[in-house]
Amino acid sequence: METALEYILANTYKKDMIAYVDSHPEAFEQLILLAISEKQPYAWRAAWLMWSCMKENDTRLQAYIKNIISSLPGKKEDHQRELIKILINMEIAEEYEGFLFNLCVSIWGKTHTKPSIRFSVFKMIIKIAKKHPDLSHEIIYLIQDQYINSLSPVVKKSIFKMIKELELNKI
């Protein structure tokens, strides 16, 4: 049986979804649990919506970061992208950064993967590398032609801009 939140996710426009979550605070936790579940098509939509309903480093999400990260490998690309976008807006505990970094590098290296997920994981890679400058040598490897040739000029430009910001952080 479909829950009220699932009904909203499947049958309303985004602004109405956001209004529902805003007016039902208990729905945010349901949204988190649904987003890390395998219950499609709701899980992807929940992650997609959560990004629009959350604040930067949202305290409501803190207790779920480990679960979000550990759920990533089993998700399809679009679902991974939405969960990564959520994580980009969160402070990640150092104990999870290594796994997350390696997972993002693995996804980045799959050049047949959709550019949107590759771009999102690269943003996460850069975010983690800013906290750990010793990772910058790995970043240089990740921008070799074999990894960026399949990307659009706009995405390439954004990636090189992130690299430049990373280099400025080291100064």
N, C-alpha and C positions, 0 to 999 in steps of 0.2 A: 504494500500500500504506500502510496506517495505521501510524503510529509508536506506540511504547508510550505516549508522552505523549498523543497524539491519542485512543488507546483509553481512557485514564484520563479525559480530558476528556468523552468521549461516554458513558461507561458507569459512572461511579461518582458517589457523593455528594460534596458539597463537602469535608467533613472528610477523606475518603479522598484527594481530589485534593491537599489541602494536605499531608497526611502523605506522599504520594508525592514532591511537590516538596521537602519538608523532608529526606527521606531520600535524594534524588538531586540533589545540588547542581548537577550539569550540566543538569538539567531546567529550571532557572530561565532560563538563556540561551535554551534552546529555546522556553520560554514567551514570552519577549520577542519573539523572531523570529516566532513564530506569531501573536502578538497584533498585530503590525504588517503581517502578510501579508493576502492576500485569500482565504485558504483557509478557507472557511466550511463547517460551522458552528464549526470549531475556533478561528478567529481571535477571534471575539467572546468565546467561553468562556475563551480564554487570557487576554485582557485582564481579564475579570471575575475570574478566579482570581488573576491577578498582584496585583491590589489587595489581596487577602487574604494574600498571601505576602510582600509587601514591607515594608520598614521605611521610616520617614520618611527622605526624601532618600537612598534606598538606593544605595550605591555601585555595585552591580551594574547599575543602570539608567542611570547618568550618561552613559556613552558612547552611549546610544541615544536620548537626549532629542530631538535634532534629527530623527532618523528617526520617532519617535513623532509629533512635531508635524507634520512634513511629510506623514505618512500620513493625518492627520485629515480633510482635505477630501474624500477619496474614500470615506470610511466611511459606513455607515448610522448613523442616530441613536443606537441602543442601543450600537453599537460605539464611536462618538465619545464617548458618555457615560462608558464604562468607561475609555477612554484619558485623558480629561480628569480623571477621578478620580485616576488614577495621577499625572498631571502636577501636580495640586494638592498632592500630598505630596512633590513634588520641588522643589529649588531650580533655577530656570530661569535660564540665562545671559541677560544683558541683550540679546545679539545676537538671541535668538529671541523675546523678549518682545513686540516690536512686531507681528510676524506672528501670534503666538498671540493677543494682545489683539484685533487686527482680526478674526481668525477667530471668536473668541468673541463679539464684538459682532455680527458677521454672523449667527451662529446665534441669538443672543438676539433679534435683530430679527425673526426668522421666527416670528411668534406662533402659527402652526399647528403648530409643532414640539412634540414631547412636552414637558410641563412638567419632567420629570426631567432631560432634557438641557439645557433652558434654565436650570434651577436650578444645575446643575453648571458651565455656562459662566459664569454670573453669579458664582459663587464664585471662579472663576479670574480674572475681570475685577477683582473686588475685591482679590484677592491681588496682582495686578500694580499696581493703583492705589495700594495701600499703599506700594509701593516707589517709585512715581512720582506724588507728590501733584498734579502738574500735570494729571493725567488726571481728577481728581475732577469737573471741569466736564462731562465727557462722561458720567460716571455719572449725574448729575442728569437729563440728557436720557433716559437709558435706563430711568428709572423713571416715565416719563409713563404716563398711563392706558392709552394704546393698547398698551403693552407689558406691563402687569401685570394688566389686567382679566381676561384669560383664565386667570389663575392662581388656585389655591385660596387661601382665607384664611390657611391655615397657611404656604404658600409665601410669600405676600405679607408676612406677619409676619416670616418669616426674612430676607427680602430687606431689609426696613426695619431689622431688627436689624443686618445687615451694613453698611448705609449709616451707621447710628449709630456703629458701631465704627470705620468709615473716618473719619468726622468727628472722633471722639475721638483718632484717630491724628495728625490734623493739628494738634491743640492742643499 
